[in-house]
Amino acid sequence: MHSDGRATTFQAVLLILFFALYFYRVGAGNLEGLLNYPFWRDMGPMMSNEDFMRLREDHMWKVFPLLVLPVVTLPIVTAILAVTGAPPVPRWVFAGALTLQLVAVLSTILIQFPIQVQLTQTGFDAAALDRLIVTDLWFRKIPSLVEGVFVLIALWRVIARPAQISSVSRP
């Protein structure tokens, strides 16, 4: 931040990334969790276990790049904003969003990913798919929804004080 309270170009780029990555991640994550997870649960009994595993393996490699990069990049961007700030958004907004992002990331690493690997390696398991759906709701969807409050606060602050962003100066 400059002494006149304006965002640097770097801060402005981070803000754009913060908003873009959040909305992308929410859309892609909801598509995966609300469409694909129930699809696996419904389709599993209708195919052979070998076909189920083969289809999942193929699907995973198509979905993986679409979800992993934004999920990994967003907390990095948010952490930088929480430390450096970005006028006109208070740092606590980014700290709150980061806390919820870390809940989702830890859940992904510790809960969802092991279930995904199990399903791909051993095949259809209705109980595992139910756990995947329930834990996705509680540890990713709900925190993401609450995180949206912080994102909307940040967005409102940027819209309400455009002079601090639109008159970005060079670092």
C-alpha positions, 0 to 999 in steps of 0.5 A: 500500500502506498502512503496515500492509501492506494493499492499497488498493482501487485495488490490489485492483481491479487484482489482480482485473483482472489475473486476469480479463484473463489468464484471459479472454485465454488462453481467447479467444486459444486459441480463436482460435489453436487453432480459427480459424487451422486452420479458415482453413487447412482451409477456404481451398481449399474456397472461392473466393478472393473468398469467403475474403477476404469471410468473413475480413473479416467474421470479423475485425470480429467477433473484433477487439473480443473480443481487442484490448481485453483484449490491450491492457488487460492489459499496462497493468494489469500494468505498474501493478502492477509499479510500484506493487505489490499486497500480498501479491504481490511486484513481480517476479511482475508484472514477469515476467508483463509481460515475457511479455505484451510478447513476445506484444504485439510478436509480434502487432503485428510478425508476426501482424497483417501476416499477417492483413492479407495474408490478408484483402487477397490471399486464401488462402495456405497458407504464410502460414497455417502461419506464422501458426499457428507464430508464434502458438504460439512467440510467443503461446501458449508465453509465455502458458503461462509467464506462467501460472506468474507468474499462479498465483504471484500467485493463490497469494499472494492466497489464502494471505494473504487478510487483506491483500486482504480488509481492503482500506482506502480510499486 
